[in-house]
Amino acid sequence: MTRIYHLSYPKANSDQPVICQLVKHYDVEFNILKAEILPQRDGYVILELKGLQEKISAALDYLRSLGVKAERIAGRVHRDEKKCFQCGACTGICPVGALHIQKPELSVVFEPEKCTACGLCVTGCPVRAMAVSFDPATEESCVTA
């Protein structure tokens, strides 16, 4: 499972190696997408977590116990079927394999359950058939339109 979270740090924990503890004690992988943390100031991190669902849940509980507010950023990827001409450019840059070419038809297949809504397919699509939006209220990671 891969999910993206917005973490808000209280200034009391801004100088602690909190993310390091996630790897050591909760067996999750992380990718920092964006961050602003300064000593003795409130800060934030946009963090992609990857691992088993129960491990990620335990890691999030740990963060919350430290006063770190963790909110899931649920992205939704949309593909405009009218614009898409099945070139496959998106399949070469999808880091999780949510977009791939089905053989022998040579059609581009999108598997929403694998998608992390990273947005790389949006920048790689030559006709801008892919779009990503973020909606913290939704639990689905992505859908096709």
N, C-alpha and C positions, 0 to 999 in steps of 0.2 A: 504494500500500500504506500502511495506517495501523496502527501498533502502539503499545502502551503499555508503558513500561519503568519499572522502579524503579532509580534511579541512586544508588549510595552513594559519597559523596565523601570522600576522605581529607583531613584537615585541611590538608595541604600545598597542596591545590588549591582550598580553599574560597573564596579571594578572587580567583580567576581567572575571566575571562569565557568559560568553557568552552562554554556553550550558544550564545552568540553565534557562536562559531567554526563550529558545525554549519551555520548558515545561510550564512555567508560562504564556507566552503570545501567544503561537501558538498551544498549545494543541497537541504536538507530543511526542511520546515516543522515547527514545534513548538508545542505547547500545554502549558504548565505546569499540571498539575492540582492538585499539592500540593507544597510544598517547605519545608524547614527547613535553611538554610545560614547559619552564623555564622562570622565570621573566626576562624581558628585552632582550629576544632573540626570533627569529622566531621559530615557532613550528608547529606541525601538529597533527591531530587527524584522525583516521579512525573511522568513526561513522556510525552506523546503525540507520536510522530514520524510525519510523513507525507512520502512521496516514493517514488522508484523503489527497488526492493529493493536494488540494488547500491549506491545512494547511502546508504541507511540502514545497510547492512552496513559500508561504509567509515567512516561517522560513528561507529558503535559500536566499530570497531577503533581509531579515534582516541581515543575516551573511555577505552577499556581501556589504551591506551598511556600515558595520564596517571595510571593507577592508579584510575580510576573503575570501580567494579563495576556492570555493566549487566545486569539480569535482566528478561526479558520477563514481563509480567503478562498472561497469556492469559485473557481473559474468555469466559464462555460465557453466552449469552442463551437463556433457555428460555421458551417460550410454552405455557401450559396451554390446550389447545384446548377443554376443557370450559368454562372460564371466559370465553374470548374470544368476544365476540358481534359482531366485525367492525365496531366503531364507527369505526375509523380515527383515533382520537385520537393514537395512537403515530406515525402517518405524518407528522403535522404538525411533530413535534419531532425526528425522526430527522435528525441533521446530515449523514449520509452517504448517505441514500436507501436504506438497507437494508430499510426498511419503506415500502411504498408501496401505493396502491390500484390494483388492476387493473380496467380498464374493458373491456367493459360490465358485467361481473359484479359490480363494486363489492366485491370481496373484498380483504382485506388480505394482501399478499404479503410474505414475509420472505426476503431474499437474504443468507444467512449469510456469503458471501465478501466482502460489503461492510461487514459489521458490525465496529465497533471495541469493542463492549461498554462503551460510555460510560455506560449506565444511564439515559439520559434517558427511554427508552420505559417503564421501570419506574415512574418517578414520574408519567408522563403517562397511564398506563392507569387508567381509572376503576374497573375491577373487579379490578385487581391480577393480570391474567393473565400479565404479563411478569415475569421474574425474571432477575437476573444473578448469577453466581458467579465467583470468581477461582480459577484453578488454575494455578500456575506450571509444572506438569509437562506441561500439554497444549499442543499446537501449533495446534489449531484455534481460531479466534477466536470462533466462536459456533455454536450448533446449535439446532434447534427440538426441543421435547419432544413 
